[in-house]
Amino acid sequence: MMKHILLLLLAVSLTFATAAQTDSNRAELSKMTVPQYIEQGSTGGRVSVTITNTGIKQLLSFCVRITIDGQEGSGPVHVTGLDSRNLTNGKAYRFSIGYPLPSTDLGYHTAEITLTNINDNGDTASILSQLSESYYVYDPAITVPRTTLIEQFTGYSCPNCPPGEERMKNATRTYKDIIWITHHAGYGNDPLNSTASQAATFFFNNDGSTYAPAYMYNRYQVNQNNPGPVTHVYTSPTDIRAEINVARNLPAFVTLGFTDVAFDTATRHYVGHISGRFLSMAPYTRSTRVMLYLVEDSINMRQADNSSGSAIWISPYYHMRTVREAPFGTWGKTFAVDEEGYFNIAFDEEMSADYDYTQCRLVAFLYKYHSTNANDCTVLQSATTGNLNHPKLSIDRVGSDIHLDFYPNPATTAIHLQSDEGMTLVQLIDMRGREVIHSRPADALSTSISTHNVAAGIYLLRITTATGVTTKRITVTH
């Protein structure tokens, strides 16, 4: 009997010793970051990983292994020399793996990282933690210029917001390829808060509890030190531009624009189409959505401000770029794309009588929708109209300073174009939003496109340069 008791006590003791040993050397991969897009043939795509010590002992070393699409990507990477970092329980360590992600095959790929051998315990077989992320290898020949969406989070009772907005104005003064909108986030029961803006604030801005003023650029995580895509407004314009340029330099594979937009002042209805084309179908998935915002400028309402060093109320104060409504719903809606990548989305909405239609315009964008992951909602492309009472609101891009001459109009056999900036893309788009001609001049100041095989009708002639996009109406006859 005594022998059995001793054996039982020994077994229990060994079990506790094993558990204690296991618990003492424990860690987990808490974050993995890979570039969302990698140009085919490049070597710039690398993996960043954050590991958190969840054990009793200080974290001194570990091994990680990478696989790509289920195949071995690199041998075990042994990370050592962490003694001086004092990585005790709960502390995290971020590092980059010097292994370039493969970029030969076009399309989506999955990189997976596994963690083993904590503190050189000799166990390289057991997977202690595992994370995976996807990336997209693209062909630069099928990209188009991107218009970057800047979303500002502000509040009328936020005294730091006016100085932050002024810094943003100074930082973006020379940019012609941006669209800037403002979400009044509800700080202090903001009268300009909207349902869509409140939802965006809570989803992207840590339940609305982080900070204002704050900004997002293409809903992309431009700063890996932030938990999500929302970032600060820095004091230095150089620092602001550095983050914006991360989003501006994301490749775009889809064109986007408004056509046939009209506003009826009697009924306050605005109608039109949002159209474009995916040059590559890979970014279009069942989770791709189109978002439409009604935006109002010059709203006269007081604003808290501490530009002078102490918080005061300013009145009158004109609030700009304010998101008023989201006609397609808080998170937008899905849409169909034909076999050639074209899409054409109609809208017919009524504007509230509370808004000044002479100060209202529309902003549309396509983005990846993810209901739980704020870092997987990247904007693919964006577009805007002029004010809804502007006679050319659906033709000329707002803020475009591109000078373009084109002739003849009507055209019969060809259209000749001259611009004061080098043209990188010439498109002829029909009234259904379908691209009829797609030409890529080599940054030329003059070019011609043939209309021999173009059906007679009215078209939009869209010209892209390094600094912006301009769109003109033209007629083709035969």
C-alpha positions as CSV (number, residue, x, y, z in Angstrom):
1,M,0.0,0.0,0.0
2,M,2.8,2.4,1.0
3,K,4.6,1.5,-2.2
4,H,1.6,2.5,-4.3
5,I,1.2,5.8,-2.5
6,L,4.9,6.6,-3.0
7,L,4.6,5.9,-6.8
8,L,1.5,8.1,-7.0
9,L,3.3,11.0,-5.2
10,L,6.3,10.5,-7.6
11,A,4.0,10.7,-10.6
12,V,2.3,13.8,-9.4
13,S,5.6,15.4,-8.6
14,L,6.9,14.6,-12.1
15,T,3.7,16.0,-13.6
16,F,4.0,19.3,-11.7
17,A,7.7,19.5,-12.6
18,T,7.0,19.0,-16.3
19,A,4.2,21.6,-16.2
20,A,6.4,24.1,-14.4
21,Q,9.2,23.6,-16.9
22,T,6.7,24.0,-19.8
23,D,5.2,27.2,-18.2
24,S,8.6,28.7,-17.5
25,N,9.6,28.6,-21.2
26,R,6.6,29.9,-23.0
27,A,5.9,32.6,-25.7
28,E,3.5,33.3,-28.5
29,L,3.5,35.1,-31.8
30,S,1.2,38.1,-31.2
31,K,1.6,39.9,-34.5
32,M,2.8,39.3,-38.0
33,T,3.1,41.9,-40.8
34,V,3.9,41.4,-44.4
35,P,3.6,43.9,-47.3
36,Q,0.1,43.8,-48.8
37,Y,1.5,44.2,-52.3
38,I,4.8,43.2,-53.8
39,E,6.0,44.0,-57.3
40,Q,6.8,41.0,-59.4
41,G,10.5,40.2,-59.4
42,S,11.3,42.6,-56.5
43,T,13.1,41.6,-53.3
44,G,11.6,44.2,-50.9
45,G,9.0,42.1,-49.2
46,R,10.0,41.0,-45.7
47,V,8.2,39.7,-42.6
48,S,8.0,41.6,-39.3
49,V,7.0,39.6,-36.2
50,T,6.1,40.5,-32.6
51,I,6.6,37.8,-30.0
52,T,5.3,38.1,-26.5
53,N,6.7,36.3,-23.5
54,T,3.9,34.4,-21.7
55,G,6.2,32.2,-19.6
56,I,7.8,32.5,-16.1
57,K,11.4,32.7,-17.3
58,Q,12.9,35.6,-19.1
59,L,12.8,35.2,-22.9
60,L,16.4,34.7,-24.2
61,S,16.1,33.0,-27.5
62,F,13.7,31.2,-29.9
63,C,13.4,29.8,-33.4
64,V,10.9,30.7,-36.2
65,R,10.3,29.0,-39.5
66,I,8.5,30.5,-42.6
67,T,6.5,28.6,-45.2
68,I,5.0,30.1,-48.4
69,D,1.8,28.5,-49.7
70,G,2.5,25.4,-47.6
71,Q,6.1,25.0,-48.9
72,E,9.3,25.6,-47.0
73,G,10.3,29.2,-47.3
74,S,13.3,29.3,-45.1
75,G,15.1,27.1,-42.6
76,P,14.7,27.8,-38.9
77,V,15.8,31.3,-38.0
78,H,17.5,31.2,-34.6
79,V,17.1,34.5,-32.7
80,T,19.5,34.9,-29.8
81,G,21.2,37.6,-27.8
82,L,18.1,38.9,-26.0
83,D,19.6,38.9,-22.5
84,S,19.9,42.7,-22.4
85,R,16.3,43.3,-23.4
86,N,14.9,42.0,-20.1
87,L,11.9,40.3,-21.8
88,T,10.1,39.1,-18.7
89,N,6.5,37.9,-18.6
90,G,4.2,40.0,-20.7
91,K,6.9,41.9,-22.5
92,A,7.0,41.9,-26.4
93,Y,9.9,41.9,-28.8
94,R,9.5,42.9,-32.5
95,F,11.9,41.8,-35.1
96,S,12.3,41.5,-38.9
97,I,13.2,38.3,-40.7
98,G,15.9,38.7,-43.3
99,Y,14.1,36.5,-45.8
100,P,12.6,38.2,-48.9
101,L,9.1,36.9,-49.8
102,P,9.0,35.1,-53.1
103,S,7.7,37.4,-55.9
104,T,7.9,35.3,-59.1
105,D,4.3,34.1,-59.4
106,L,1.6,36.6,-59.8
107,G,-1.5,36.5,-57.5
108,Y,-2.2,36.0,-53.9
109,H,0.2,34.0,-51.6
110,T,0.1,33.0,-48.0
111,A,3.1,33.4,-45.7
112,E,3.0,31.4,-42.4
113,I,5.4,31.6,-39.5
114,T,5.7,29.1,-36.7
115,L,7.5,29.4,-33.3
116,T,9.6,26.7,-31.7
117,N,12.5,26.0,-29.3
118,I,11.9,28.7,-26.6
119,N,15.1,29.4,-24.7
120,D,16.9,26.6,-26.5
121,N,14.9,23.9,-24.8
122,G,15.8,21.5,-27.7
123,D,12.2,21.1,-28.9
124,T,12.3,22.2,-32.5
125,A,9.4,19.9,-33.6
126,S,6.5,21.2,-31.5
127,I,4.7,24.3,-32.9
128,L,4.2,26.6,-29.9
129,S,2.5,29.4,-31.9
130,Q,1.6,30.1,-35.5
131,L,0.4,33.1,-37.6
132,S,-0.2,33.6,-41.3
133,E,-0.8,36.6,-43.6
134,S,-1.5,36.9,-47.3
135,Y,0.3,39.2,-49.9
136,Y,-0.3,39.9,-53.5
137,V,2.3,39.8,-56.2
138,Y,1.4,42.2,-59.0
139,D,2.5,43.2,-62.5
140,P,3.4,46.9,-62.6
141,A,2.3,47.1,-66.2
142,I,-1.4,46.8,-65.2
143,T,-1.5,49.4,-62.5
144,V,-3.2,52.8,-62.7
145,P,-2.6,56.0,-60.8
146,R,-4.2,56.1,-57.4
147,T,-6.3,58.8,-55.7
148,T,-5.6,58.6,-52.0
149,L,-8.4,58.9,-49.5
150,I,-7.6,60.9,-46.3
151,E,-10.1,60.5,-43.5
152,Q,-9.9,62.9,-40.6
153,F,-11.4,62.2,-37.1
154,T,-12.3,65.4,-35.4
155,G,-14.9,67.1,-33.1
156,Y,-16.3,70.5,-32.6
157,S,-15.3,70.4,-28.9
158,C,-11.8,69.2,-29.6
159,P,-9.4,72.2,-29.1
160,N,-6.5,70.3,-30.6
161,C,-8.3,69.6,-33.8
162,P,-7.9,73.1,-35.6
163,P,-4.1,73.2,-35.1
164,G,-3.9,69.6,-36.3
165,E,-6.0,70.4,-39.4
166,E,-3.8,73.3,-40.2
167,R,-0.7,71.1,-40.0
168,M,-2.4,68.7,-42.4
169,K,-3.2,71.5,-44.8
170,N,0.4,72.6,-44.9
171,A,1.6,69.0,-45.4
172,T,-0.7,68.3,-48.3
173,R,-0.7,71.6,-50.0
174,T,1.2,70.4,-53.1
175,Y,-0.7,67.1,-53.4
176,K,-3.2,66.9,-56.3
177,D,-4.0,63.1,-56.0
178,I,-5.8,63.1,-52.6
179,I,-9.5,63.4,-51.5
180,W,-9.9,64.6,-47.9
181,I,-13.0,64.0,-45.9
182,T,-13.9,64.6,-42.2
183,H,-15.7,62.3,-39.7
184,H,-17.1,64.2,-36.8
185,A,-16.5,61.5,-34.3
186,G,-19.0,62.4,-31.6
187,Y,-16.6,63.7,-29.0
188,G,-18.7,65.8,-26.7
189,N,-22.0,64.9,-28.5
190,D,-20.9,66.6,-31.6
191,P,-23.9,68.0,-33.6
192,L,-22.2,67.1,-36.9
193,N,-21.8,63.5,-36.0
194,S,-23.4,61.0,-38.4
195,T,-24.2,57.3,-38.1
196,A,-21.6,56.3,-40.6
197,S,-18.9,58.5,-39.1
198,Q,-19.6,57.2,-35.6
199,A,-19.3,53.6,-36.8
200,A,-16.0,54.3,-38.6
201,T,-14.7,56.0,-35.5
202,F,-15.5,53.1,-33.2
203,F,-14.2,50.5,-35.6
204,F,-11.0,52.0,-36.8
205,N,-10.2,54.2,-33.7
206,N,-10.2,51.6,-30.9
207,D,-13.9,52.1,-30.0
208,G,-13.5,55.9,-30.3
209,S,-11.3,56.0,-27.2
210,T,-7.9,56.9,-28.6
211,Y,-7.4,60.4,-29.7
212,A,-8.4,63.3,-31.9
213,P,-7.3,64.8,-34.2
214,A,-6.5,61.5,-35.9
215,Y,-6.2,60.5,-39.6
216,M,-6.4,57.5,-41.9
217,Y,-4.8,57.2,-45.3
218,N,-6.5,54.7,-47.6
219,R,-7.6,52.8,-44.4
220,Y,-4.1,51.3,-44.5
221,Q,-1.8,50.7,-41.6
222,V,0.9,53.2,-42.6
223,N,2.7,53.0,-39.2
224,Q,3.4,49.6,-37.8
225,N,3.8,51.1,-34.3
226,N,0.1,51.8,-34.3
227,P,-2.5,49.1,-33.6
228,G,-4.5,49.9,-36.8
229,P,-4.8,52.4,-39.7
230,V,-5.5,55.4,-37.6
231,T,-2.5,57.7,-36.9
232,H,-1.5,60.9,-35.3
233,V,-1.0,64.3,-36.9
234,Y,2.7,65.0,-36.3
235,T,4.2,68.4,-35.8
236,S,6.5,68.1,-38.7
237,P,5.0,68.2,-42.2
238,T,7.8,65.9,-43.3
239,D,6.6,63.2,-40.9
240,I,3.0,63.7,-42.0
241,R,3.9,63.3,-45.7
242,A,6.1,60.3,-45.0
243,E,3.0,58.4,-43.7
244,I,0.7,59.7,-46.5
245,N,3.2,58.6,-49.1
246,V,3.1,55.0,-47.8
247,A,-0.6,55.0,-48.7
248,R,-0.1,57.0,-52.0
249,N,2.5,54.5,-53.2
250,L,0.2,51.5,-52.9
251,P,-0.4,50.1,-56.4
252,A,-3.9,50.5,-57.8
253,F,-5.5,48.1,-60.2
254,V,-8.9,49.7,-60.7
255,T,-10.2,52.9,-62.3
256,L,-13.0,54.8,-60.7
257,G,-15.1,57.8,-61.6
258,F,-18.6,59.5,-61.6
259,T,-20.7,59.8,-64.7
260,D,-24.0,61.4,-65.5
261,V,-24.3,63.0,-62.1
262,A,-27.3,65.5,-61.8
263,F,-29.0,67.3,-59.0
264,D,-32.7,68.4,-59.0
265,T,-33.0,71.5,-56.8
266,A,-36.8,71.1,-56.6
267,T,-36.9,67.5,-55.3
268,R,-33.3,67.5,-53.9
269,H,-32.6,64.3,-55.6
270,Y,-29.1,63.5,-56.8
271,V,-28.6,60.7,-59.4
272,G,-25.7,59.3,-61.4
273,H,-23.4,56.4,-61.8
274,I,-20.1,55.2,-60.2
275,S,-18.2,53.3,-62.8
276,G,-14.8,51.9,-63.6
277,R,-12.8,48.8,-64.4
278,F,-10.6,46.3,-62.7
279,L,-7.5,45.8,-64.8
280,S,-6.6,42.9,-62.6
281,M,-9.5,40.8,-61.2
282,A,-7.4,39.5,-58.2
283,P,-8.2,42.5,-55.9
284,Y,-12.0,42.1,-56.5
285,T,-13.5,39.6,-54.2
286,R,-16.9,39.0,-52.5
287,S,-15.8,41.3,-49.7
288,T,-15.1,44.2,-52.0
289,R,-17.5,47.1,-51.4
290,V,-18.3,50.5,-52.8
291,M,-18.8,53.3,-50.4
292,L,-20.7,56.6,-51.1
293,Y,-20.5,59.6,-48.9
294,L,-22.4,62.9,-49.1
295,V,-19.9,65.6,-48.0
296,E,-20.7,69.2,-47.0
297,D,-18.3,72.1,-46.8
298,S,-18.5,75.5,-45.0
299,I,-20.8,74.5,-42.2
300,N,-21.0,77.5,-39.8
301,M,-20.8,76.3,-36.2
302,R,-18.5,77.1,-33.3
303,Q,-15.3,75.2,-32.6
304,A,-13.1,74.8,-29.6
305,D,-9.5,75.8,-30.4
306,N,-6.2,76.1,-28.6
307,S,-4.1,77.5,-31.4
308,S,-3.3,80.5,-29.2
309,G,-2.1,78.3,-26.3
310,S,-5.3,78.1,-24.3
311,A,-8.7,76.6,-25.3
312,I,-11.3,79.0,-26.4
313,W,-14.5,78.8,-28.5
314,I,-14.3,80.3,-32.0
315,S,-17.4,81.6,-33.8
316,P,-18.0,81.8,-36.6
317,Y,-16.0,78.8,-37.7
318,Y,-16.6,77.0,-41.0
319,H,-16.3,73.2,-40.8
320,M,-15.1,71.7,-44.1
321,R,-15.3,68.2,-45.8
322,T,-17.9,66.9,-43.3
323,V,-19.4,63.5,-43.9
324,R,-23.2,63.9,-43.7
325,E,-24.7,60.7,-45.1
326,A,-23.7,57.3,-46.4
327,P,-26.4,56.5,-49.0
328,F,-25.1,52.9,-49.6
329,G,-25.2,52.2,-45.8
330,T,-22.6,52.4,-43.0
331,W,-20.2,50.0,-44.6
332,G,-21.2,50.4,-48.3
333,K,-22.5,47.6,-50.5
334,T,-21.3,44.8,-52.8
335,F,-21.5,45.2,-56.6
336,A,-21.1,43.1,-59.7
337,V,-18.2,43.1,-62.1
338,D,-18.5,41.7,-65.7
339,E,-16.1,39.3,-67.2
340,E,-13.8,42.1,-68.5
341,G,-13.7,43.8,-65.1
342,Y,-16.2,46.6,-65.8
343,F,-18.7,47.8,-63.3
344,N,-21.4,50.5,-63.3
345,I,-23.3,51.3,-60.1
346,A,-26.3,53.6,-60.2
347,F,-27.6,55.8,-57.4
348,D,-30.7,57.9,-56.9
349,E,-30.9,59.6,-53.5
350,E,-32.7,62.4,-51.7
351,M,-30.7,65.0,-49.8
352,S,-31.9,66.2,-46.4
353,A,-33.3,69.7,-46.4
354,D,-30.9,70.5,-43.5
355,Y,-27.9,70.6,-45.9
356,D,-26.8,73.4,-48.2
357,Y,-26.7,71.6,-51.6
358,T,-24.5,74.4,-53.0
359,Q,-21.8,73.2,-50.6
360,C,-22.4,69.4,-51.0
361,R,-20.4,66.9,-53.1
362,L,-20.1,63.2,-53.4
363,V,-17.1,61.0,-52.6
364,A,-17.0,57.3,-53.6
365,F,-14.4,54.6,-52.9
366,L,-13.9,50.9,-53.3
367,Y,-12.4,49.0,-50.4
368,K,-11.9,45.6,-48.9
369,Y,-14.5,45.0,-46.3
370,H,-13.7,43.0,-43.1
371,S,-16.1,43.1,-40.3
372,T,-13.6,42.4,-37.5
373,N,-10.1,43.3,-38.8
374,A,-9.5,47.0,-39.1
375,N,-6.2,46.3,-40.8
376,D,-7.8,44.4,-43.7
377,C,-10.0,47.2,-45.1
378,T,-7.7,48.9,-47.5
379,V,-9.1,51.4,-50.0
380,L,-8.5,50.3,-53.6
381,Q,-9.5,53.6,-55.4
382,S,-11.4,56.8,-54.7
383,A,-13.2,59.5,-56.7
384,T,-15.1,62.7,-56.1
385,T,-17.5,65.1,-57.8
386,G,-17.7,68.9,-57.7
387,N,-20.4,70.7,-55.8
388,L,-23.8,69.4,-56.7
389,N,-24.9,72.7,-58.3
390,H,-21.8,72.8,-60.5
391,P,-22.7,72.4,-64.2
392,K,-19.6,70.2,-64.8
393,L,-19.6,68.2,-61.6
394,S,-19.5,64.8,-63.3
395,I,-16.9,65.8,-65.9
396,D,-13.9,67.7,-64.4
397,R,-12.1,66.3,-61.5
398,V,-12.2,68.6,-58.5
399,G,-8.9,70.4,-57.9
400,S,-7.4,69.3,-61.2
401,D,-5.0,71.9,-62.7
402,I,-4.1,69.8,-65.8
403,H,-4.4,71.9,-69.0
404,L,-5.7,69.7,-71.8
405,D,-6.4,70.5,-75.4
406,F,-8.1,67.9,-77.6
407,Y,-9.6,68.0,-81.1
408,P,-11.6,67.6,-83.1
409,N,-14.9,67.5,-81.2
410,P,-16.9,65.8,-82.6
411,A,-14.2,63.2,-83.6
412,T,-14.5,61.0,-86.6
413,T,-11.3,59.0,-87.1
414,A,-9.0,60.1,-84.3
415,I,-8.7,62.3,-81.2
416,H,-5.5,64.4,-80.9
417,L,-4.4,65.5,-77.4
418,Q,-2.0,68.0,-76.0
419,S,-1.3,68.6,-72.3
420,D,1.0,70.7,-70.2
421,E,2.0,67.6,-68.2
422,G,3.2,64.2,-69.4
423,M,0.3,61.9,-70.0
424,T,0.6,58.4,-68.6
425,L,-2.9,57.0,-69.3
426,V,-5.6,57.9,-71.8
427,Q,-9.0,56.3,-71.5
428,L,-12.2,56.6,-73.5
429,I,-15.2,55.6,-71.5
430,D,-18.8,55.2,-72.7
431,M,-21.9,56.3,-70.8
432,R,-22.3,52.9,-69.2
433,G,-18.9,53.2,-67.6
434,R,-17.2,50.7,-69.9
435,E,-13.6,51.5,-71.0
436,V,-13.5,51.6,-74.8
437,I,-9.9,52.7,-75.3
438,H,-7.0,52.2,-72.9
439,S,-3.7,53.8,-74.1
440,R,-0.5,54.4,-72.2
441,P,1.6,57.2,-73.7
442,A,5.2,57.3,-72.5
443,D,4.7,60.4,-70.4
444,A,4.0,62.3,-73.6
445,L,2.9,65.9,-73.9
446,S,1.0,65.0,-77.1
447,T,-0.6,61.8,-78.4
448,S,-3.4,60.6,-80.6
449,I,-5.9,57.8,-80.3
450,S,-7.9,56.2,-83.2
451,T,-11.7,56.2,-83.2
452,H,-12.1,54.1,-86.4
453,N,-13.6,51.2,-84.4
454,V,-15.5,53.2,-81.8
455,A,-19.2,53.4,-82.1
456,A,-20.8,56.8,-82.5
457,G,-21.9,58.4,-79.3
458,I,-21.0,60.5,-76.3
459,Y,-17.9,59.5,-74.3
460,L,-15.7,60.6,-71.4
461,L,-12.1,61.3,-72.2
462,R,-10.1,60.7,-69.1
463,I,-6.4,61.7,-68.9
464,T,-4.0,60.8,-66.2
465,T,-0.7,62.5,-65.4
466,A,1.8,62.1,-62.5
467,T,-0.1,64.8,-60.6
468,G,-3.8,64.1,-61.2
469,V,-6.7,63.1,-63.4
470,T,-8.9,65.3,-65.7
471,T,-12.0,64.1,-67.6
472,K,-13.7,65.8,-70.6
473,R,-16.8,65.0,-72.6
474,I,-16.4,64.2,-76.3
475,T,-18.6,63.1,-79.1
476,V,-17.6,60.5,-81.8
477,T,-19.4,60.5,-85.1
478,H,-18.8,58.7,-88.4
